[in-house]
């Protein structure tokens, strides 16, 4: 069976594509580097991270971009005639003043593994661009046209404009063709499909929170008018599906939490037909903790089996509108991938595909696998509060029962120099088990610093002197909403550092900034004096306690 979510942890806004016998899903990466994570499957059941499309600054420049900005809602498509992959994506630069400053780009590649081309600018009128390849060979870009004007409906309408691949630009004038299939509001994520003479407009409505949904409309003409599916929305977990919120700026909608649904926030869909003629929809979802409703893992990706009705509408094969945890797979031979090791020893000379950095690429100037073979050497840079150059290497938290562990060699000279292990949501919300030099203790020590919605907190009463330790092993244990830190000189005898903390604060629901990403665990190093102070990490281990070994 397909067991949802298929892409666990922070993997929102899925765009699914089949080319031959291979399936790919592109997901949003926001302020994390590299950009646009691409996942691969042969059977829709087993998935692996294949790589990233945006791996250099000429494609992706994120310095100074606020958390939850950056890469939004990529759309992956394929030109069968020219054997060329297309990827369109948004770089959201600012949402200040409700005036969304953004750019939309397209990159191409002959192989899903790259190299992907330099980016080509498309427009800046709104987010969630999607490229539709019509059967006459013409290509059309649809995106949400953001409307910031007072007295007008937010967020706006879906507009369409032709893309000329030879000229590498949009041609003609944009036309508004769709204003939503329901009154749920927060229209976004348009995708066009063509079947049996109809153009189908799939969209997300209800906001990317607990009121989220997938809707469908159709037209005999590309430019509309589009007729709404009488059963809309076709997928939602919202408590009240007919709640009228058109024109209301309210994306999270906690009052729409549905206690009868495990997969909350179901919406933002993308369709695929298998080589066996079966239909599935990939969509985002979330699994908030039952104890407090917070989604530490962020928005994830699930998949549902679909069927077409005799009158040409698509429905969940399970009936109803609610996303299911287990789904019947297609009639395809199973294709599992090898289980990935839980420990990265940094001895292969290449970056682990799960490791990411913030806003800037991983490169030898600050993150080196070669300076000391068998170690990751991080050169200290800016604080974890920075929006520019942090020396942070992290991976997605994909279970609320997990252990992250590392071993670091680090000799700080003063309190400006730090290195250690972090559970990180964004620069306003993180927990940091750090090694630093304490003047009051007269020793190298391990202590906890954290940010609570932008407020810096230091737990001075629980510091642990480690002046006699050449190597410091650090461990973070996540168990539901609980986060507990430990330190050890030998990875055998562990001492708890500080109290049990509330790790669930690293979530969309706790954020007061309106952010919507997910928690990461990783290692980092700071040096405010820029003396090139370095920390050497021997390994990074990530184990999930609820996965079968």
Secondary structure, 3 states (H helix, E strand, C coil): CEECCCECCCCCCCEEEEECCEEEEEECCECEECEEEEEEECCCCCCEEEEEEECCCCCCCCCCCCCCCEEEEEEEEEECCCCEEEEEEEEEEECHHHCCEEEEEEEEECCCCCCCCCCEEEECCCCCCEEEECCCCCEEEEEEEECCCCCCCCCEEEEEEEEECCCCEEEEEEEEEECCCCCCCCCEEEEEEEECCEEEEEEEECCCCCCCEEEEEEECCCCCCCEECCCCCCEECCCCCCCCCCCCCCCCCHHHCCCCCCCEEEEEEEEEECCCCCEEEEEEEECCCCCCCCCCCCCEEEEEEEEECCCCCEEECCCCCCCCCEECCCCCCCCCCCCCCCEECCCCCCCCCCCEEECCCCCCCCEECCCCCCCEEEECEECCCCCCCEEEEEEECCCCEEEEEEEEECCCCCCCEEEEEEEEEECCEEEEEEEEEECCCCEEEEEEEEEECCEEEEEEEEEEECCCCCCEEEEEEEECCEEEEEEECCCCCCEEEEEEEEHHHCCCCCCCCCCCCCCEEEEEEEECCCCCCEEEEEEEEEEECCCCC
